[in-house]
Amino acid sequence: MENRYYHSTRGSGKLSPKEAVLRGIADDGGLYVWDGLEDVRLDLDALLKLDYQEMAKRLFAEVLWDYSEEELARCVDLAYTGKFDSEQITPLVMAGDLPVLELFHGPTSAFKDVALCMLPQLMSTALNGRKEKVMIVTATSGDTGKAALSGFQDAENIGITVFYPYGKVSDIQRLQMVCQQGENVRVCAIRGNFDDAQSGVKRLFHSAQAKAALDEDRIVLSSANSINIGRLVPQIVYYFAAYRQLLEAGAVQMGEEVNFCVPTGNFGNVLAGYYAKLMGLPVHRLIVAANENNVLEDFLNTGVYDRNRPFHQTISPSMDILISSNLERMLYYLSGKDSVKVAGWMKDLAEQGRYEVDAQTKEKIASLFLSASCDNAQTSAQIRSVYARCGYVMDPHTAVGAHVLEQLKDRLDGKVTVLLSTASPYKFTRDVLKALGEAQEGLDDFACMRKLEQLSKQQIPAGLYALKDMPERFADVISCEEMEEYVIAGAREILK
Ligand SMILES: *Cc1c(COP(=O)(O)O)cnc(C)c1O
């Protein structure tokens, strides 16, 4: 059973799933993977009859094998039961003739809820019977932060610190974070962009000094970013859940391959789709949709990853990313599980901001992925045209996906294609109203929400509207150099 253990994409380590969940990222800078994914044999007929929760338990049992059946059942029930405003958890709806998998029905109206409701449960379970406490440190481009804060709020023996780029998240995203309740949470802005915040977090994880300081109090650092397998694995489930809903609607026959189009940033979401395929879900192509920060489009189409390019602030800010961490996992599998190659590419990336994969890996990428991108004007136009056509209002991230799908419509090989919707339009109300040609000057965010409600006929998520009357708790702004000190001080205070 050697290949059931997790190890780093760059080669080192041998960990059980629980250990990998607690550690988050490997000491050599790589991400945890395991080699047995393709060997999983699922009974698809049986699996695709289960509801979301039962399906999740079944899939987790394969991937997180050192969690007992009872532990997984408890984790899944705590994560999903009563927390989502759809019984399907991730409902598949039709926007005209386009199937859209809505991933935003969780407590913070972000697709990241699906994973971040589950990660704390997996982590608490893994901590059981151990003496350590965990400080979660996360960089966010907007949505992860709130979903993580909400997921970890008042979790036992776990604290959480969230860093976001000052001035680079939407007002509502900021409010969602700085109004977060809970005694074990800290929220702080940094001067810089998301990549700066993420690099700061990575430095912290590799800092011997921070480790020594926290060791004294038996505190270990971990991450809620999508580099943690406890974050990634829950995302596999909704690909299967989407397929089940397609079957139920009679849109596909059992075994028929489908495409998924994924608005992409850090590559966690689309990677989960790839994992679902490795585990046996009939997936034809994965379509990676990017905004103007189209480093992934260029990479998937040429094999050259080059982050040396201007950083654009867009109206789909959760995709404003130039270094997609989870791509490393895909490279591991597509290079034929060649840790040496992966480590070399990542070294080139760190030193030159650029790497090029070999011809074989390029070929594999080309056979599986399609990718395209669009700019802000095209994103807005897409929101408007979809609404005009069928009355469905999508958020800007989802609209990037919809636009890319239209660009690539001749390359879908006639397969049913599902668009993943990653945010509620209510999280980006102003930009959505603007796109729809509706005046919003002089209206506050909540008046904008009410206006959008009239247009979309979809209810405002209760958690968002409640921000109207909540006090702001966190106002800190620091430089990236101060992050380490900030986390250590916070950990000591929260986890004493
Ligand atoms: C996080 C996020 C994305 C990007 O997802 P990745 O898994 O990082 O690729 C896209 N859209 C929204 C709204 C997000 O919050």
The ligand as a Gaussian input file, in Angstrom:
#p B3LYP/6-31G(d) Opt

LIG

0 1
 C      -11.058000      31.452000      -5.802000
 C      -11.931000      31.846000      -6.889000
 C      -11.650000      31.494000      -8.209000
 C      -10.392000      30.743000      -8.596000
 O      -10.387000      29.427000      -8.138000
 P       -9.051000      28.592000      -8.109000
 O       -9.401000      27.311000      -7.460000
 O       -8.071000      29.386000      -7.291000
 O       -8.595000      28.448000      -9.506000
 C      -12.543000      31.859000      -9.191000
 N      -13.656000      32.575000      -8.893000
 C      -13.942000      32.942000      -7.634000
 C      -15.147000      33.744000      -7.396000
 C      -13.100000      32.587000      -6.596000
 O      -13.403000      32.953000      -5.355000

